[in-house]
Amino acid sequence: MAKLRDEKKLKEVALKLRRDIVEMIYRAGSGHPGGSLSAVDIISALYLGEMNYDPKNPRDDNRDRFVLSKGHGCSALYAVLAHVGAIPRKELWNFRKLGSPLQGHPCMLKMPELEVSTGSLGQGISVANGMALAAKLDRKDYRVYCLMGDGECQEGESWEAAMTAGVHKLDNLCAIVDYNHVQQTKPIVEIKDLEPLADKWRAFNWHALEIDGNSYPEIFKALDEARATKGKPTVIIANTQKGKGVSFMEGDPGFHGKAPNDEQYVQAMAELGVDVSGGKTYE
């Protein structure tokens, strides 16, 4: 798939993706809008401008792998997969419905487009380690990207995996932390502060970068540096905004795992440039 790194075009894509995320979660009546809206710039940058990925051949042995460790943010991943043509866009409106492949957390048994089923926080980076190590053993050139939540960096398994990747010098692995600073009920700092987060990763022999995770130029600059770094894995600590793009969701832990009501839905879509008032629909 041709790589897209034009900032203006990507921002136009991101706006459409945010509309799809809000619509999916509103129709389902449940979901995780905050962390999906914060992460969608990262996921879209990976699929549109970075990874070796063919939506028509999602199981190509030489493909780059993407692991959504923060599985609750899957509405962002589904929206991106629909945008690149990996899944039908109309399937988005079945999000979280019984029998739909688009479950509330990614399920690889229902979607061959997914690398792994995720949702149990802390496990994704361990799986990504295995994929990256397999590439080394098989002498393959593919890279592995793992998007983590900041809350799951409080999990012990995350640091066991970090130590393992550092020891094995998995320079084909890039972890990205969606550091939106808010977890399920409160700001991170009020529950279990992660700082100094970059220094913690460096202590496990990772190359650590800190960026604005809602800025495409900064995302791509960091991804390029990760690709060029040899002898150690790279972690990109992406400072993002929870609920990015919808004013009343931004920074609000109440929208970590709650769908907007009718009034909030109309306001959110208006802020994203779509009029759904008076019973109008969005497709």
C-alpha positions, 0 to 999 in steps of 0.5 A: 500500500502506498505510504501517506505522510502528508500532514494535511491529508492525514488530518482530514483522514483523522477527522473522518476516523474520529467521526466513525469512532463516535458513531460506532460507540453511540450506536453500540451504546457502549465502548471506550471513546476517550482512549480511542480518540487519543490513539487514532492519530498513532494508529492511522500513522502506522497503517497509512504512513509507516507499516509494510501492510497490504489490506488485501493480504493481511497474513503476508509472512513479510508484513509488519505486525501491529499489536493493540495492547490497549485492546479497549481502544479497538474502535480506533483500530477498526475505523482505520482498518475500514479506511484502508479497505481491510474490512467493509466500512458498513461493518463498523455500525455492528460494533459490539453487536452479538455475532459481529466480528468487531467485538468490544476487544479485538478477537483474532478468531473472528478477524484475520486482520488482527495479529492477536486477541487483546484486552488483558492489559500488560500482555500485548508487549509480551506477545509483541516480544515473541513476534519480534524474536521470531523475526530475528530467529527466522531472519525476517525483516518485518517490524513489530509495533505495539501500542500500549496504554499508560495505565497498563504501564502500571502492570508488572508484566509490562516491565518483565517484557521490557526487560526481556526485549532489552536483553534480547536487543529487539531493535525490530520492536517499537512500543508506543505508549498512548500517554493520555495521562488519564485512566479509568477513574482518575488521572494517572498521577492520582493513582500510580504516577509513572514518572520518570517514565522515559528513564524507566524504559531506558533502565531496561536498555530501550531507546526512549523518545518523548513526543506529541502523540497527536502530531503527525510530523512528530509521530513520523520523526520518532518512527523513523528514528526507531527504525534507524536505531540498532541494538535495542528496542525503541519506545515512543512515549506519545503524549496525547489528549484523552478524548481528542477532538471532542471538547467535553470528552477531553481529559475527562475520565468519565468518558474512558468507557462510556458512550455519549447520550443523544445530546452529547452525540449531537454535540460531538458530531457537530464539533467534528463537522457533521450535523446529526441534529433533528434525527439526521443520520451519519453513514 
